[in-house]
């Protein structure tokens, strides 16, 4: 990764009124030296499910939300990491590419429920519809043992993240949205598909990249994961090349104009309303 990207990142954060650096997402065979991760668990694969070899009580008893681990990593400014052995949530295992196809039990749980066992989440109106969505998203298999998210300021120069994840409220998101369009000249560069919280960070950006389309993905709509976001906060995930261009070309864009200075005043009012410090400059 070009060191100039990290050198220019504070200027972009200052312009956007962001004090928390974005997270770099990368796959690696080495676990971080420190950070947050789920407890070890037995991955509930479709094959094990068909052979009645999944202890679902143990799976749900060991449940932990990926966004929850990322939330703790954000607060401590360290890494969150996941693997086929440390997945926490069967949904996250699917979205991150550690378990595909998704188990039928989870498909029913997320949609219409399972009689005499669980009401279900009703995030999709039927198992058939959800299967179609999962087949369409088709997360690529994890290329390395671990999926790691850590502050971009802590990413080694020898590494280049596949994706970069911002967490932001709408006033700052306005700048990210418009800057993504500025560097790509794509009026539909920003998308916001249905997803679990972690799917917006990992699977959907990769879905578009696998089809030759570079897209910025807004996420954070998953009601089950909202407790791990600040009030009014959303995620904004971009492929690394887009992030690189956004950082390098920020000075050519609207972010250097009087118009953006007016938005910065709104960012300052938003921070004051939430009891957070105002952006510098």
Secondary structure as GFF3:
##gff-version 3
##sequence-region A 1 281
A	DSSP	alpha_helix	3	16	.	.	.	ID=ss1
A	DSSP	beta_strand	23	28	.	.	.	ID=ss2
A	DSSP	alpha_helix	46	50	.	.	.	ID=ss3
A	DSSP	alpha_helix	56	61	.	.	.	ID=ss4
A	DSSP	alpha_helix	66	76	.	.	.	ID=ss5
A	DSSP	beta_strand	80	82	.	.	.	ID=ss6
A	DSSP	alpha_helix	90	95	.	.	.	ID=ss7
A	DSSP	alpha_helix	104	110	.	.	.	ID=ss8
A	DSSP	alpha_helix	127	137	.	.	.	ID=ss9
A	DSSP	beta_strand	146	151	.	.	.	ID=ss10
A	DSSP	three_ten_helix	152	154	.	.	.	ID=ss11
A	DSSP	beta_strand	163	169	.	.	.	ID=ss12
A	DSSP	alpha_helix	170	184	.	.	.	ID=ss13
A	DSSP	beta_strand	190	191	.	.	.	ID=ss14
A	DSSP	alpha_helix	197	201	.	.	.	ID=ss15
A	DSSP	alpha_helix	203	210	.	.	.	ID=ss16
A	DSSP	beta_strand	216	219	.	.	.	ID=ss17
A	DSSP	three_ten_helix	223	228	.	.	.	ID=ss18
A	DSSP	beta_strand	233	239	.	.	.	ID=ss19
A	DSSP	alpha_helix	240	249	.	.	.	ID=ss20
A	DSSP	three_ten_helix	250	252	.	.	.	ID=ss21
A	DSSP	three_ten_helix	254	256	.	.	.	ID=ss22
A	DSSP	alpha_helix	258	273	.	.	.	ID=ss23
###
